[in-house]
């Protein structure tokens, strides 16, 4: 076994060899050995060889456990997205046990996030004309023109009925002076509003015909921006929910595993204490 490797590993875990330990006596024996030729080797007893092997294995295991404990402590203190990213980079999932129900919830949210991104990519790959047609973004100006034209005709009729009852000789049995007044007034207001929207939609229709490609591009671009913002908000909410689930499960699982590894660390230190001391301790 390599003496320097043992000492290096011990230093990595903040241990130093005891001067009066059995292991140190072996090291002194190794240091004193001066081979006379290349065929001469130091002969160690079986117990000495076993002690070297055991020490190296225990130190290696202690070093590994200390690294795991460090990760698990971070898992217990997990409080933000950066901590979670660090833990995932350190493969904390391989160190802890998370129940199937939680894993299922996490997988479900990841699928929802992927679906949101996929839908956005599909939309991104569509041409502007297809977007406008599929989502009916172009204002139905032709329908609105005829719609308000109908209201104009209706308002003229109602206004005329009220006007003729009040100012002409025509008297209708279904009207009174009060109702005739309000019929004429309501018809007039509907006429003014309808005539405004009638000509407004004619103007929009002319613009649609004249600048059709430009309008399609603007409509598609505005719709895509709205979808991106909505998708980002949805993904943020999903990631926030995902973080809450993962934080809770990782913290709980880390606490359980931390207890187990602390016991194992203590057992290894007890075993190594025969030959090593902590660097901050005085022998």
Order of alpha helices (4+ residues) and beta strands (2+ residues): alpha-beta-alpha-alpha-alpha-alpha-alpha-alpha-alpha-alpha-beta
